[in-house]
Amino acid sequence: MHHDEEAALRRAAFGDAPDIADRRLAAATTPRGRWLAAVVLGARGRYAAAAALLGELQRGGDPVLAALAGATFAAHRRQLGGHAAALPWDGAAALRASGACGPPDEDGADAAGALADALLGLAADNLALGRFGAARRLVARAEAGEPGWRARVRAGWVGAELALARGLPGDAVPAAERAALLARDRGAARHAVKSDLVLAAALAATGDPGDRHRAASLVTDAAERARRWRLGSLTWPAGLLAADLDPARADWNRSRVTRELYALLPAADPLGRRLARASAWVPI
């Protein structure tokens, strides 16, 4: 039963079946299963439920799962605009992972994957805080450790976002293209949606009409998949991109983003809600 449970949760978190039933998330019994359930819950914007599972794992005796849980919790803080709040959680996860060991895992649920998660989380935190040099060094450090597919996808996201922040869309596009191609090749549905959104943002920034047309198509398709699979953490960023790419429907898209955020926030913990309301990244 545990093997079947974990296989289904892996397909939801990192594979081709993200729309797993809520009851199966609630029924996760093993520590690894609860971490995977928390990953899915966060992707759906159910941050308080995810935090309850992650807090238990962070206090547990398994350093790999504690590090994975810490980096996941930090990612959920970033999704609510709390980059500064995420930074100490990523730092603690990196420390836990640095001293951990254990067998390799195909989805990076191992010591090397946990360290890559934390380093890339720290890179994203520093990027949002304007520390571009630190972000570049952290991405390079994560990539130097022969990371698995998931870390390579995430490195593409952060690399593209860093290039955009530095005003270099020509560098952002290939980084995002690599992430999108790898996510599709792995059959990683959720990662493919996020990759397409990052690629759309990079294409839109080039200013080329053909690139903007492709970006709009990517956003439309990614938003439809995100809504179908209840990926609340991705639907509202897709709406913001759609508003930028379609001026004629910008007000409608921004209104939809506002509705989605107000529907999402009650599922966050109190600090998460405060971070979102105080963040310049979350349009509330």
LINRA-V15016 format. One record per residue. N is the residue number from 1. RES is the residue in three letters. BURIAL is # if it has 9 or more other ideal C-beta (glycine too) atoms within 8 Angstrom, else .. Layout:
# LINRA-V15016
n;res;burial
N;RES;BURIAL
N;RES;BURIAL
This chain:
# LINRA-V15016
n;res;burial
1;MET;.
2;HIS;.
3;HIS;.
4;ASP;.
5;GLU;#
6;GLU;#
7;ALA;.
8;ALA;#
9;LEU;#
10;ARG;#
11;ARG;#
12;ALA;#
13;ALA;#
14;PHE;#
15;GLY;#
16;ASP;.
17;ALA;#
18;PRO;#
19;ASP;.
20;ILE;#
21;ALA;.
22;ASP;.
23;ARG;.
24;ARG;#
25;LEU;#
26;ALA;.
27;ALA;.
28;ALA;#
29;THR;.
30;THR;#
31;PRO;#
32;ARG;#
33;GLY;#
34;ARG;#
35;TRP;#
36;LEU;#
37;ALA;#
38;ALA;#
39;VAL;#
40;VAL;#
41;LEU;#
42;GLY;#
43;ALA;#
44;ARG;#
45;GLY;#
46;ARG;#
47;TYR;#
48;ALA;#
49;ALA;#
50;ALA;#
51;ALA;#
52;ALA;.
53;LEU;#
54;LEU;#
55;GLY;#
56;GLU;#
57;LEU;#
58;GLN;#
59;ARG;.
60;GLY;#
61;GLY;.
62;ASP;.
63;PRO;#
64;VAL;#
65;LEU;#
66;ALA;#
67;ALA;#
68;LEU;#
69;ALA;#
70;GLY;#
71;ALA;#
72;THR;#
73;PHE;#
74;ALA;#
75;ALA;#
76;HIS;#
77;ARG;#
78;ARG;#
79;GLN;#
80;LEU;#
81;GLY;#
82;GLY;#
83;HIS;#
84;ALA;.
85;ALA;#
86;ALA;#
87;LEU;#
88;PRO;.
89;TRP;#
90;ASP;#
91;GLY;#
92;ALA;#
93;ALA;#
94;ALA;#
95;LEU;.
96;ARG;#
97;ALA;#
98;SER;.
99;GLY;.
100;ALA;#
101;CYS;.
102;GLY;.
103;PRO;.
104;PRO;.
105;ASP;#
106;GLU;.
107;ASP;#
108;GLY;#
109;ALA;#
110;ASP;#
111;ALA;#
112;ALA;#
113;GLY;#
114;ALA;#
115;LEU;#
116;ALA;#
117;ASP;#
118;ALA;#
119;LEU;#
120;LEU;#
121;GLY;#
122;LEU;#
123;ALA;#
124;ALA;#
125;ASP;#
126;ASN;#
127;LEU;#
128;ALA;#
129;LEU;#
130;GLY;.
131;ARG;.
132;PHE;#
133;GLY;.
134;ALA;#
135;ALA;#
136;ARG;#
137;ARG;.
138;LEU;#
139;VAL;#
140;ALA;.
141;ARG;#
142;ALA;#
143;GLU;#
144;ALA;.
145;GLY;#
146;GLU;.
147;PRO;#
148;GLY;#
149;TRP;#
150;ARG;#
151;ALA;#
152;ARG;#
153;VAL;#
154;ARG;#
155;ALA;#
156;GLY;#
157;TRP;#
158;VAL;#
159;GLY;#
160;ALA;#
161;GLU;#
162;LEU;#
163;ALA;#
164;LEU;#
165;ALA;.
166;ARG;.
167;GLY;.
168;LEU;.
169;PRO;#
170;GLY;.
171;ASP;#
172;ALA;#
173;VAL;#
174;PRO;.
175;ALA;#
176;ALA;#
177;GLU;#
178;ARG;#
179;ALA;#
180;ALA;#
181;LEU;.
182;LEU;#
183;ALA;#
184;ARG;#
185;ASP;.
186;ARG;#
187;GLY;.
188;ALA;#
189;ALA;#
190;ARG;#
191;HIS;#
192;ALA;#
193;VAL;#
194;LYS;#
195;SER;#
196;ASP;#
197;LEU;#
198;VAL;#
199;LEU;#
200;ALA;#
201;ALA;#
202;ALA;#
203;LEU;#
204;ALA;#
205;ALA;#
206;THR;#
207;GLY;.
208;ASP;.
209;PRO;.
210;GLY;.
211;ASP;#
212;ARG;#
213;HIS;.
214;ARG;#
215;ALA;#
216;ALA;#
217;SER;.
218;LEU;#
219;VAL;#
220;THR;#
221;ASP;#
222;ALA;#
223;ALA;#
224;GLU;.
225;ARG;#
226;ALA;#
227;ARG;#
228;ARG;.
229;TRP;#
230;ARG;.
231;LEU;#
232;GLY;#
233;SER;#
234;LEU;#
235;THR;#
236;TRP;#
237;PRO;#
238;ALA;#
239;GLY;#
240;LEU;#
241;LEU;#
242;ALA;#
243;ALA;#
244;ASP;.
245;LEU;#
246;ASP;#
247;PRO;.
248;ALA;.
249;ARG;#
250;ALA;#
251;ASP;.
252;TRP;.
253;ASN;#
254;ARG;#
255;SER;.
256;ARG;#
257;VAL;#
258;THR;#
259;ARG;.
260;GLU;#
261;LEU;#
262;TYR;.
263;ALA;.
264;LEU;#
265;LEU;#
266;PRO;.
267;ALA;#
268;ALA;#
269;ASP;.
270;PRO;.
271;LEU;.
272;GLY;#
273;ARG;#
274;ARG;.
275;LEU;#
276;ALA;#
277;ARG;.
278;ALA;.
279;SER;#
280;ALA;.
281;TRP;.
282;VAL;#
283;PRO;.
284;ILE;.
